[in-house]
Amino acid sequence: MATTDKKDLFAAYTEDSIRSLDWREHIRLRPGMYIGKLGDGSSMDDGIYILLKEVVDNCIDEHTMGFGKQVDIKVTEHSVTIRDFGRGIPLGKVVDVVSKINTGAKYDSKAFQKSVGLNGVGTKAVNALSNYFRVESVRDGRSKVAEFERGVLTKEHKEGPTKEENGTLVTFIPDDTIFRNYRYIPEFLENQIWNYCFLNAGLVINFNDKKYVSRNGLLDLLQRKTNQDELRYPIIHLKGEDIEVAITHENQYGEEYYSFVNGQHTTQGGTHLAAFREAFVKTVRDFFKKDYDATDIRASICAAISVRVQEPVFESQTKTKLGSLTVYENGPSMKAFVLEFLSKQLDDFLHKNPSTAEALKKRIEQSERERKELAGIKKLANERAKKANLHNRKLRDCRIHLSDEFTGKEKNDLETKRLNTTIFITEGDSASGSITKSRNVETQAVFSLRGKPLNSFGLTKKIVYENEEFNLLQHALNIEEGLEGLRYNRIVVATDADVDGMHIRLLLLTFFLQFFPDLVKNGHLYILETPLFRVRNKQETIYCYNDEERQKAIKKLGGKPEITRFKGLGEISPEEFGTFISDDMKVEPVILSQDTHIQKLLEYYMGKNTQSRQEFIIGNLRYEKDLVPE
């Protein structure tokens, strides 16, 4: 049988089997190679945000070269318009720059040594993946406009006079056949805008008519990302040639980092972040002349690092993880570069600021005490997790984690798939059974809770190891030692939409916010939306997520359609569940606004039953009586 199959394959492999794709076809056929995962906008790394980034990156490169101090960005429900005030694309090359691969001005390393992107793909990918794409360049009183649909040139305007300032204007509408049911989430856009400002002090970005600007770079970033009342010492802000860092410690669990290369937010870190974590530990040990454990030194740290690298090498087209081992051609290694900077600048700072040094020392020694208190408990907990046979009893894993030995194109495909990995956390045999049967086994895993989780508000991390459910959950996610080992890009809480389900959801949110806040802050936590109603007749079935949708469905189907109210996830058949957890599944990201105080938030929801808390719950609870079908 195997021999016949091979012969058939060989016979079918002829000259006719070989075809060349043009640039547009290749991008549209394999968009993940160019923009990572597609998504619907519910994740901050979804493709629609990458499209915006690719265009803005060009504006930033112009600003970095000294041309243009302002960028205007307008985002409506589906349309994006970006205007810079740089030099403008040379008018005779406007069409080529946005529609011919490997065409651009960044191949002269002297002019663009530390550019965000050098491959000339960015705007071409945006063009190919947009229903509508328009580019206008203004140079010295002359203007040139070109319009495209899905990468195909539809109208090339003649050059003409204009009174507009020099620069480039791009408008695009993402292709809704590729980015299905997409939406832009304002908080994610604002986060993108702020990162550009933090990394380009003085640059003004007008986003939907609101002005964004940073004067102090990464210092402003950490001030925005941290709660100033909980800092153990004032933020340390250090700048050097091609490197900038900001460092402080808080009281929360975990390590929190923001890393950037040439203005690009490397959400997956890379060699520069690894070098920083190692260099910080060595510098602190040398300063205090004490061999502190690395985990104690970095516990509760919140830090940002930005480096400028000549012709950076990233591990994917979306540039989320730096792979460069050196800073410049024939220059120092990344590790040596960062260590040299910190060992001089941070050491000098600590000597000049003894109060900060003393506060840092106390934070480290507190972490040391807490770690030693947990040591015995952690060992027992790890043994219990092994005995519990986690991967059979509690966790139904996805196949992608079994494929670690790929190279080349296969490795890139694997990384793209890992961006799409999801774990559903659910309760009850019926619900977990339905999800397990209907999931995509390649990229979706299921973790089954047994009953309601413990309310962990106000408890120490000791409880994570003493409580079997929490201990097994952190092992399933592989987050005991931090986010670097996180096995799933999306953690989706899947509970019933009734009072008990909402309570379980709240208890899980409390667990993550209390012990793994960086996981939430980095956009990994979501809530699954499942339909409340099924409205159908013999011809059509409509699933409704609220009462308004139910009313519209009844009107659309006419007559007296059959209406089912889903009271729990277990009532939804595996066949139907497959529809709700497909590529088009509805999830709501758990977003913490910049001014959210986690402890105050938890105290409000999970603390004593205050009058204001009761009033909030009563005012926001969806009563069963409001959802009963007519």
Buried (B, 14 or more C-beta within 10 A) or exposed (E): EEEEEEEEEEEEEEEEEEEEEEBBEBBBEBBBBBBBBBBBBBBBBBBBBBBBBBBBBBBBBBBBEEBBBBBBBBBEEBBBBBBBBBBBBEBEBBBEBBBEBEBBBBEEEEEBBBBBBBBBBBBBBBBBBBBBBBBBBBBEEBBBBBBBBBBEBEEEEEBEEBEBEBBBBBBBBBBEEBBEEBEBBEBBBBBBBBBBBBBBBEBBBBBEEEEBBBEBBBBBBBBEBBBEEBBBBEBBBBBBEBBBBBBBBBEBBBBBBBBBBBBBBBBBBBBBBBBBBBBBBBBBBEBBEEEBBBBBBBBBBBBBBBBBBBBBEBBBBBBBBBEBEBBBEEEEBBBBBBBBBBBEBBBEBBEEBEEBBEBBBEBBEBBBEBBEEBEEBBEEBBEBBEEBEBEEEBBBBBEBBEBEEEEEEEBBBBBBBBBBBBBBBBBBEBBBBBBBBBBBEEBBBBBBBEEEBBBBBEBEBBBBBBBBBBBBBBBBBBBBEBBBEBBBBBBBBBBBBEEEBBBBBBBBBBBBBBBBBBBBBBBBBBBBBBBBBBBBBEEEBBBBBEBEBBBEBBEEBEEEBEBBBBBBBBBBEEEBBBBBBEEEBBBEBBBBEEEBEBBEBBBBBBEEEEEEBEEEBEEEEBEEEEBEEE
